Amino acid sequence: MKYYNRGIVAHLTAAIDLLDDDHLLFENIQGQGPIDIVRINIKTGEVELYDVKCDDDKRHRKRYSSEIQKKLGVKNYYVNLHKRTKRVEGKVEKL
């Protein structure tokens, strides 16, 4: 897969994984910014903010959050397309 398509596939994979009947998803349409996906629980009103990253095929490389991401409480959501895994807050799971 071409390098410029990997980010798009990772973003769509994360959106599919985060979507369920209890949550609404909103995406950043600009393509840039501190937040890629906003997830809102329709029953509790809890809001989760995610920045989606495509992880390296061979090993995980942590990316550091910007100051605004730290203030907003944005979680990094890593997608490894080769291994079909996700990593959120240090927990690795299969997709």
N, C-alpha and C positions, 0 to 999 in steps of 0.2 A: 504494500500500500504506500502511496506517495506520502511524504512527510506532512504536506499541507492538508491532507484529509484526515490524518490521525486525530487531530484536535476536535474536528467536527464529529467523528465517530465516537470519541470518548464522551463528548458533551451529550449526544443523543443516547448513548448507553446509560449514562448517569441519570438522565431524565426518565428513561423507561424504568430503571431500577427504583427511583424515588417515588414514582407515581403509584397511588393506590386510591381506594374509594374514600378514605378519610382525609386526603390531602389535596390541595390545589397547588399547581406548579406555575410559576411565572419565570420567564427567561429574559435575559438581557439581549435586546435586539440590536444593540450597537456593536457587539463583538469585542468591545473593550470595557474595562471597568473592574472594580473590586469584587463584584458579585456576578456569578453566572446564572445561578438558579435560586429562586426564593420559594420555599416550601412552607405552606400554611396548613395547619391542622384545622379543619372546619368545625370540629367539635369543641376543641379546647382553645383555639386561637393562637396556639404556640407557633412561633415563626422560626424557621431555620434558614440560614444563609450559607450557600456553598460556592466555592471557587473550584471548578473542575479542571484537573490536570491530567494529561496523558502520561502515564508512567513509562519509564524505559523498559524495553523488552527483557533485558538481562538482570537489572537490579533496580531497587528503589532509590530515588534521589529526592531528598526532602527539599521543597521550595519554601522559602521564608515568606511570611505574610507581611504586607505593607502596614504602615501605621493605621491607615483608615480601616483596613481589614481587622486589625487587632481591636480597634475601638468598637466596631460593629459586631464582633464575635463571629466572623466568617470562618467556616470550617473548610479545610482543604479536602477535596474528594478526588483521589487518584484512581485512574482506570488503567489497568495493564491489559492491553488488547491481545497480546501474545499468550499470556497465561490465563486470560479471562477471569481476572480477580479485581476486586476493588479494595481500597484502603481509605477508611475514614477514621480520624482520631486515633490512628495507630492500630486499628483492628483490621486484619486482612480477612476477606471473605470471598467465596466464589460468586461469580455473577450468574 
